[in-house]
Amino acid sequence: MGNNIVGVYIHKEKGAELPDSFEKYGNDLVGWDTDCIIKAVEGTRDKPWQNPDGSDRSDGKYTPQRSQC
């Protein structure tokens, strides 16, 4: 449907295991920061996928697989 799938770490989370489906289909993963969450939902963040502390996630991200019904 064209919506972004955004993961948000719980406030003060130190690390979390991501579900395989999110790794495969997620568009962005951000820390608990209002501006980052809004930009992730809008799809306007420059560097998708963060660690819980807000630093860039070095292992990158997977390309979401989308299909039209």
N, C-alpha and C positions, 0 to 999 in steps of 0.2 A: 504494500500500500504506500510505499515511499516514506514511511516513518523511520526515524533513527532509533536504534536500540542502544540505550545508554545505560552503562553500569555506574553506580556511585558507591564508593566505599563508605561504610558506616563511619561516623565521626570518631576520630582517634584510632581507627583500625590500623594495626601494624602489618597486616598481610592477610590475604585470603586466597583460597583456592577457587579459581573460576570454573564454572561449569563448561564442559566441552562445547555445548551449544552456543554459549556466549562467545567463547574463543572463535568459533566458526562464523557466527552471524552478527556479533556486536559491532557497532559503529564507533563507539567511544567509551572510554573508561576513565573516570575522573575521581579526584579526592573530594572531600566535603567542603566545597567552595561554591558559593552561589553563582558567581560570574562564570566559572568553568561549567557548572551544570547547565546554565541557560545557553551558553554557546554550544555545548555538546548537543542539546536538544535541537537547537536551530541548525546544527551542522556547520558552524562557522569557526570552530577551533582550528588553529594552524597545525598543532601537533597532537593528534589523537593518542589516547592511552597514557595514563599516568600511573604512578605508584601511589600508595595511600598517602604519602607525604607531599604529593603534588609534583614530584620530580618526573621527568620523562621516563617512560618505561623503555628500557633498552632492547628488549626482545621484540619490539614492534607489535604489529597486529596482523591479524588475518584479514583477507579481503572478504567482506560479506558476500554470500551467495544469494542473489535475488532472482525471483521469477515473477512473471506476470500471469495472472489467472484469466 
